[in-house]
Amino acid sequence: MSVGWFLNHSNEPNAENDEHYDYYAIRDIPKGAEILIDYDKL
């Protein structure tokens, strides 16, 4: 199962992906916080 199944959508994401679908943080993510991406940018 891809890591993408565990990422939720937000208009103010804290993570992004590159053209190879490698995900990385774009700001600090506190321990226990959800990892959020913008589905529109996939």
N, CA, C and O atoms as a CHARMM CRD file, in Angstrom:
* protein
*
  168
    1    1 MET  N      0.84500  -1.16400   0.00000 PROA 1      0.00000
    2    1 MET  CA     0.00000   0.00000   0.00000 PROA 1      0.00000
    3    1 MET  C      0.89700   1.23500   0.00000 PROA 1      0.00000
    4    1 MET  O      1.86800   1.29300   0.75400 PROA 1      0.00000
    5    2 SER  N      0.58800   2.20000  -0.82000 PROA 2      0.00000
    6    2 SER  CA     1.36000   3.42900  -0.94400 PROA 2      0.00000
    7    2 SER  C      1.16900   4.32500   0.28000 PROA 2      0.00000
    8    2 SER  O      0.11400   4.31900   0.91300 PROA 2      0.00000
    9    3 VAL  N      2.19600   5.08300   0.59200 PROA 3      0.00000
   10    3 VAL  CA     2.10000   6.04300   1.69300 PROA 3      0.00000
   11    3 VAL  C      0.98300   7.05900   1.43900 PROA 3      0.00000
   12    3 VAL  O      0.44700   7.62900   2.39000 PROA 3      0.00000
   13    4 GLY  N      0.62800   7.29300   0.18400 PROA 4      0.00000
   14    4 GLY  CA    -0.43200   8.23300  -0.16300 PROA 4      0.00000
   15    4 GLY  C     -1.77400   7.91500   0.46800 PROA 4      0.00000
   16    4 GLY  O     -2.59800   8.81200   0.64200 PROA 4      0.00000
   17    5 TRP  N     -2.01000   6.66500   0.81300 PROA 5      0.00000
   18    5 TRP  CA    -3.26400   6.27700   1.47100 PROA 5      0.00000
   19    5 TRP  C     -3.38200   6.89400   2.85800 PROA 5      0.00000
   20    5 TRP  O     -4.48500   6.99100   3.39600 PROA 5      0.00000
   21    6 PHE  N     -2.27100   7.30900   3.43900 PROA 6      0.00000
   22    6 PHE  CA    -2.26900   7.82700   4.80500 PROA 6      0.00000
   23    6 PHE  C     -2.21300   9.34700   4.87000 PROA 6      0.00000
   24    6 PHE  O     -2.14300   9.91200   5.96200 PROA 6      0.00000
   25    7 LEU  N     -2.24100  10.02100   3.72100 PROA 7      0.00000
   26    7 LEU  CA    -2.15800  11.47600   3.67100 PROA 7      0.00000
   27    7 LEU  C     -3.54300  12.07000   3.46000 PROA 7      0.00000
   28    7 LEU  O     -4.32100  11.57600   2.64400 PROA 7      0.00000
   29    8 ASN  N     -3.84300  13.12600   4.19500 PROA 8      0.00000
   30    8 ASN  CA    -5.13600  13.78000   4.07500 PROA 8      0.00000
   31    8 ASN  C     -5.00300  15.10000   3.33200 PROA 8      0.00000
   32    8 ASN  O     -3.91300  15.66200   3.22600 PROA 8      0.00000
   33    9 HSD  N     -6.14000  15.59000   2.81300 PROA 9      0.00000
   34    9 HSD  CA    -6.17100  16.82200   2.04200 PROA 9      0.00000
   35    9 HSD  C     -6.29000  18.04100   2.93500 PROA 9      0.00000
   36    9 HSD  O     -6.95100  18.00400   3.97200 PROA 9      0.00000
   37   10 SER  N     -5.64000  19.12600   2.52100 PROA 10     0.00000
   38   10 SER  CA    -5.79100  20.43000   3.15300 PROA 10     0.00000
   39   10 SER  C     -5.43600  21.49600   2.13500 PROA 10     0.00000
   40   10 SER  O     -4.57600  21.28700   1.27900 PROA 10     0.00000
   41   11 ASN  N     -6.10600  22.64800   2.22700 PROA 11     0.00000
   42   11 ASN  CA    -5.72600  23.79500   1.40000 PROA 11     0.00000
   43   11 ASN  C     -4.49800  24.48600   1.97400 PROA 11     0.00000
   44   11 ASN  O     -3.91000  25.35100   1.32500 PROA 11     0.00000
   45   12 GLU  N     -4.10400  24.10800   3.19600 PROA 12     0.00000
   46   12 GLU  CA    -2.89200  24.60100   3.83500 PROA 12     0.00000
   47   12 GLU  C     -2.03200  23.40300   4.23200 PROA 12     0.00000
   48   12 GLU  O     -1.89900  23.09700   5.41700 PROA 12     0.00000
   49   13 PRO  N     -1.44800  22.72200   3.23800 PROA 13     0.00000
   50   13 PRO  CA    -0.70900  21.47700   3.50300 PROA 13     0.00000
   51   13 PRO  C      0.58800  21.71000   4.26700 PROA 13     0.00000
   52   13 PRO  O      1.11400  22.82300   4.28900 PROA 13     0.00000
   53   14 ASN  N      1.09900  20.65400   4.89200 PROA 14     0.00000
   54   14 ASN  CA     2.40300  20.71600   5.54200 PROA 14     0.00000
   55   14 ASN  C      3.41000  19.80100   4.83800 PROA 14     0.00000
   56   14 ASN  O      4.54200  19.64100   5.29500 PROA 14     0.00000
   57   15 ALA  N      2.98000  19.19700   3.71000 PROA 15     0.00000
   58   15 ALA  CA     3.85500  18.32500   2.92500 PROA 15     0.00000
   59   15 ALA  C      3.50300  18.43900   1.44600 PROA 15     0.00000
   60   15 ALA  O      2.39900  18.84700   1.08500 PROA 15     0.00000
   61   16 GLU  N      4.45000  18.07600   0.60800 PROA 16     0.00000
   62   16 GLU  CA     4.26500  18.06700  -0.85100 PROA 16     0.00000
   63   16 GLU  C      4.94400  16.82700  -1.40800 PROA 16     0.00000
   64   16 GLU  O      5.61300  16.08800  -0.68600 PROA 16     0.00000
   65   17 ASN  N      4.76000  16.61300  -2.70200 PROA 17     0.00000
   66   17 ASN  CA     5.46200  15.51900  -3.36500 PROA 17     0.00000
   67   17 ASN  C      6.13300  16.04300  -4.63000 PROA 17     0.00000
   68   17 ASN  O      5.74500  17.07300  -5.18000 PROA 17     0.00000
   69   18 ASP  N      7.14700  15.30600  -5.07500 PROA 18     0.00000
   70   18 ASP  CA     7.82000  15.66600  -6.32100 PROA 18     0.00000
   71   18 ASP  C      7.27600  14.80400  -7.45900 PROA 18     0.00000
   72   18 ASP  O      6.31700  14.05500  -7.27200 PROA 18     0.00000
   73   19 GLU  N      7.87800  14.91000  -8.61300 PROA 19     0.00000
   74   19 GLU  CA     7.38300  14.19100  -9.79900 PROA 19     0.00000
   75   19 GLU  C      7.50200  12.67600  -9.66900 PROA 19     0.00000
   76   19 GLU  O      6.88800  11.93700 -10.43800 PROA 19     0.00000
   77   20 HSD  N      8.29100  12.21000  -8.69900 PROA 20     0.00000
   78   20 HSD  CA     8.45100  10.76900  -8.47100 PROA 20     0.00000
   79   20 HSD  C      7.58600  10.28200  -7.30200 PROA 20     0.00000
   80   20 HSD  O      7.71800   9.14200  -6.85400 PROA 20     0.00000
   81   21 TYR  N      6.71200  11.14800  -6.82000 PROA 21     0.00000
   82   21 TYR  CA     5.84100  10.85900  -5.67200 PROA 21     0.00000
   83   21 TYR  C      6.62200  10.53700  -4.40500 PROA 21     0.00000
   84   21 TYR  O      6.22700   9.68500  -3.60900 PROA 21     0.00000
   85   22 ASP  N      7.74500  11.24100  -4.23500 PROA 22     0.00000
   86   22 ASP  CA     8.46600  11.22400  -2.96500 PROA 22     0.00000
   87   22 ASP  C      7.90400  12.38100  -2.15200 PROA 22     0.00000
   88   22 ASP  O      7.89400  13.51500  -2.63000 PROA 22     0.00000
   89   23 TYR  N      7.44200  12.12400  -0.94600 PROA 23     0.00000
   90   23 TYR  CA     6.80700  13.14600  -0.11800 PROA 23     0.00000
   91   23 TYR  C      7.81700  13.74800   0.84000 PROA 23     0.00000
   92   23 TYR  O      8.71500  13.05700   1.32000 PROA 23     0.00000
   93   24 TYR  N      7.66800  15.05400   1.12400 PROA 24     0.00000
   94   24 TYR  CA     8.56900  15.75000   2.02900 PROA 24     0.00000
   95   24 TYR  C      7.81400  16.87500   2.72100 PROA 24     0.00000
   96   24 TYR  O      6.84700  17.41000   2.17900 PROA 24     0.00000
   97   25 ALA  N      8.26100  17.23100   3.92100 PROA 25     0.00000
   98   25 ALA  CA     7.64100  18.30500   4.69600 PROA 25     0.00000
   99   25 ALA  C      8.02000  19.65500   4.09800 PROA 25     0.00000
  100   25 ALA  O      9.15300  19.85500   3.65900 PROA 25     0.00000
  101   26 ILE  N      7.06100  20.57800   4.08600 PROA 26     0.00000
  102   26 ILE  CA     7.34100  21.94000   3.62900 PROA 26     0.00000
  103   26 ILE  C      7.34100  22.91200   4.80700 PROA 26     0.00000
  104   26 ILE  O      7.63000  24.09700   4.64000 PROA 26     0.00000
  105   27 ARG  N      7.01500  22.40600   6.00400 PROA 27     0.00000
  106   27 ARG  CA     7.12600  23.14700   7.25700 PROA 27     0.00000
  107   27 ARG  C      7.20400  22.12200   8.38500 PROA 27     0.00000
  108   27 ARG  O      6.96600  20.93300   8.17200 PROA 27     0.00000
  109   28 ASP  N      7.53400  22.58400   9.56700 PROA 28     0.00000
  110   28 ASP  CA     7.63400  21.66200  10.69700 PROA 28     0.00000
  111   28 ASP  C      6.28900  20.99500  10.95700 PROA 28     0.00000
  112   28 ASP  O      5.24300  21.64200  10.89600 PROA 28     0.00000
  113   29 ILE  N      6.32500  19.69500  11.24600 PROA 29     0.00000
  114   29 ILE  CA     5.12600  18.92500  11.56000 PROA 29     0.00000
  115   29 ILE  C      5.29700  18.40300  12.98500 PROA 29     0.00000
  116   29 ILE  O      6.16500  17.57000  13.24600 PROA 29     0.00000
  117   30 PRO  N      4.46300  18.89800  13.90800 PROA 30     0.00000
  118   30 PRO  CA     4.59200  18.43400  15.29500 PROA 30     0.00000
  119   30 PRO  C      4.32000  16.93900  15.43000 PROA 30     0.00000
  120   30 PRO  O      3.55200  16.36700  14.65600 PROA 30     0.00000
  121   31 LYS  N      4.94700  16.32300  16.40600 PROA 31     0.00000
  122   31 LYS  CA     4.72800  14.90800  16.68500 PROA 31     0.00000
  123   31 LYS  C      3.24100  14.66800  16.92900 PROA 31     0.00000
  124   31 LYS  O      2.60900  15.38200  17.70800 PROA 31     0.00000
  125   32 GLY  N      2.69200  13.66600  16.26600 PROA 32     0.00000
  126   32 GLY  CA     1.28300  13.31200  16.42200 PROA 32     0.00000
  127   32 GLY  C      0.33900  14.04800  15.49000 PROA 32     0.00000
  128   32 GLY  O     -0.85000  13.73200  15.45300 PROA 32     0.00000
  129   33 ALA  N      0.83900  15.03000  14.72600 PROA 33     0.00000
  130   33 ALA  CA    -0.00800  15.78200  13.80200 PROA 33     0.00000
  131   33 ALA  C     -0.22300  14.99300  12.50900 PROA 33     0.00000
  132   33 ALA  O      0.59400  14.15100  12.13900 PROA 33     0.00000
  133   34 GLU  N     -1.32200  15.27800  11.83800 PROA 34     0.00000
  134   34 GLU  CA    -1.59100  14.64500  10.54200 PROA 34     0.00000
  135   34 GLU  C     -0.64900  15.20900   9.48700 PROA 34     0.00000
  136   34 GLU  O     -0.24500  16.37000   9.56200 PROA 34     0.00000
  137   35 ILE  N     -0.30200  14.38900   8.51000 PROA 35     0.00000
  138   35 ILE  CA     0.45300  14.85700   7.35500 PROA 35     0.00000
  139   35 ILE  C     -0.57100  15.21300   6.28800 PROA 35     0.00000
  140   35 ILE  O     -1.37300  14.37400   5.87800 PROA 35     0.00000
  141   36 LEU  N     -0.53600  16.47400   5.84100 PROA 36     0.00000
  142   36 LEU  CA    -1.53300  17.00700   4.93900 PROA 36     0.00000
  143   36 LEU  C     -0.91500  17.42100   3.60800 PROA 36     0.00000
  144   36 LEU  O      0.14700  18.04400   3.57400 PROA 36     0.00000
  145   37 ILE  N     -1.58300  17.07300   2.52300 PROA 37     0.00000
  146   37 ILE  CA    -1.16900  17.48300   1.18900 PROA 37     0.00000
  147   37 ILE  C     -2.34000  18.12400   0.48100 PROA 37     0.00000
  148   37 ILE  O     -3.48600  17.96900   0.90400 PROA 37     0.00000
  149   38 ASP  N     -2.06500  18.84300  -0.59100 PROA 38     0.00000
  150   38 ASP  CA    -3.12400  19.44000  -1.41400 PROA 38     0.00000
  151   38 ASP  C     -3.39300  18.50200  -2.57200 PROA 38     0.00000
  152   38 ASP  O     -2.57700  18.38800  -3.48700 PROA 38     0.00000
  153   39 TYR  N     -4.53600  17.82800  -2.53900 PROA 39     0.00000
  154   39 TYR  CA    -4.87000  16.86600  -3.58700 PROA 39     0.00000
  155   39 TYR  C     -4.90600  17.50700  -4.97200 PROA 39     0.00000
  156   39 TYR  O     -4.65200  16.82800  -5.96700 PROA 39     0.00000
  157   40 ASP  N     -5.21600  18.79300  -5.05600 PROA 40     0.00000
  158   40 ASP  CA    -5.29200  19.46500  -6.35000 PROA 40     0.00000
  159   40 ASP  C     -3.94000  19.57900  -7.03500 PROA 40     0.00000
  160   40 ASP  O     -3.87500  19.77300  -8.24800 PROA 40     0.00000
  161   41 LYS  N     -2.85300  19.45900  -6.26400 PROA 41     0.00000
  162   41 LYS  CA    -1.50100  19.56100  -6.83300 PROA 41     0.00000
  163   41 LYS  C     -0.92000  18.21400  -7.21300 PROA 41     0.00000
  164   41 LYS  O      0.22400  18.14500  -7.66200 PROA 41     0.00000
  165   42 LEU  N     -1.68300  17.13700  -7.04200 PROA 42     0.00000
  166   42 LEU  CA    -1.19500  15.82000  -7.43000 PROA 42     0.00000
  167   42 LEU  C     -1.30300  15.73800  -8.90300 PROA 42     0.00000
  168   42 LEU  O     -0.95100  14.71600  -9.49200 PROA 42     0.00000
